[in-house]
Amino acid sequence: MSAKLEPQRRFPTFVLCEDVRQEVGGKLSYVGVYPGYNITAVIQPPKDAPPGAVPALPSLCCILTVFSEAGEFACMARVLDPSNKTLGDFNLGVTKISIPQPHVIVLKAQPFPIPTLGTYTVRFFVGEQEYDFQFDVLGGTPSADSDAKQVVAEA
């Protein structure tokens, strides 16, 4: 006989990707998922950029999934750069949960500024709860033979 896990033990979870799309039936598709919470980026602005321009990713989505009791919860997110300077505060609205269940909260930033390399923090606020999520922005260009490993299972 196996032990039954309680749902809240599985949460919170975080996903870092380029885009999120809503599908029929309430499913979400995550596009361009960054494995290992690492983004490899060239942080030089284009040659024709105005002086003082900050390099940016065209799009970045930070996704938090939490298990919550029923209720209404104000949601927001704060993005901090590697020096803990606030890059932005984002009002994510109010989530209404009618029964205890997992809930997905998405921060979608288009564009996402990258003023420097290092560890960025996304701080989600859901009601009175706070969830920190960190990811690294590394310099260079992505390599086809990166260390990231992918496992795909087919049924």
Stockholm file with secondary structure:
# STOCKHOLM 1.0

chainA/1-155         MSAKLEPQRRFPTFVLCEDVRQEVGGKLSYVGVYPGYNITAVIQPPKDAPPGAVPALPSLCCILTVFSEAGEFACMARVLDPSNKTLGDFNLGVTKISIPQPHVIVLKAQPFPIPTLGTYTVRFFVGEQEYDFQFDVLGGTPSADSDAKQVVAEA
#=GR chainA/1-155 SS CCCCCCGGGGCCEEEEESEEEECGGGCEEEESCCGGGEEEECCCCCTTSCTTCCCEESCEEEEEEEEECSEEEEEEEEEECTTSCEEEEEEEEEEEESSSEEEEEEEEESSEECCSSEEEEEEEEETTEEEEEEEEEEESCCCTTCSCCCCCCCC
#=GC SS_cons         CCCCCCGGGGCCEEEEESEEEECGGGCEEEESCCGGGEEEECCCCCTTSCTTCCCEESCEEEEEEEEECSEEEEEEEEEECTTSCEEEEEEEEEEEESSSEEEEEEEEESSEECCSSEEEEEEEEETTEEEEEEEEEEESCCCTTCSCCCCCCCC
//
